[in-house]
């Protein structure tokens, strides 16, 4: 496992991310653009939070720079750009011990997997399944190991296909975990119905036995039907252990699956109608009603947020969460005391101009601070 961990170092020209942040002080006066806005980083003093994390509380920052689950280059830079924002220092300021794990070396893992790519190892409508599967297997092992040590895995994507690995490690550690999926898309496809074949649209579908009983038929995903190194069985997610927040772009097959499986779903229509506070009340009531002590995982696709705030992502859809709604979702889950792991995905600086990319990375950074307990009061 350790041979697949490495930290990449890059030197960027001024036109890349960070230029606006570095010059925002000099721009003063004249406007209320995001570059002129500052806030204090205040940790919560509520000792009842993060009750599933062992003392002293330690966050394991895991870079998962996957790019093979979708067609655009750039998602593999997400972990690096978030770290450059001062993420590790902020987490420390919030009272966490920080274990900064070098990014998983998906370049090496995926290159090794691709050596076996031939006509025998292809699968209809699951693009790059060998590469995605190999990378997610390494991520699953790492996430599971950190949870078993009582740490809080904070996973920095990468495209949303890493959810296959994140969920596998989480569910192998604790099969009762409830999942809050914040996304414009349902990610409930399986290869037989996917309209694109892109695996960032499949992580939840691949976790549900009702949709794909045997994942070993997909090259690269054979490991999902075997025991982990700790003896835990194949990871599966029950439909009633999942809640969607923020959906607004759903494939026909996904719509059918959601209704057939009875998955609790809050679309943007529901948020408009009920308000984000009531939506989150209902979301957590659903997950916690039969098990008030279950751990929670939040998987946050940056495209859940309206592209006016987060344009640098691969599948942006108008009409998403506002800046405050986006933060409220994270803050509310933290206030439950049950959040045990989190991931943020699909930040892609190449898909917007400099200002849009900078705003998207900054939003991702701020959301992570909310995951880890930043408090207004």
Secondary structure, DSSP 8 states (H G I E B T S, - for coil): -GGGB--------TTSTTHHHHHHHHH-SS---GGG------B---TTS-TTS-SS-EEEEEEE---TTSS-TTGGGHHHHHHHTTHHHHHHHTT-EEEEE--B-HHHHHHHHHTT-SGGG--TT-TTHHHHHHHHHHHHHHHHHHHHTT-EEEEEESSTTHHHHHHHHHHHH-TT-EEEEE-SS-----TTT-SS--GGG-TTGGG-TTT-S-GGGSTT-GGGGS--TT--------GGGEEEEEE----HHHHHHHHHHT-EEEEHHHHHHH-HHHHHHHHHHHHHSS-TT--EEEEEEGGGB-TTT---STT--SS-B-HHHHHHHHHHHHHTT-EEEEEEE---GGGS-HHHHHHHHHHHHHHHHHHTTB---
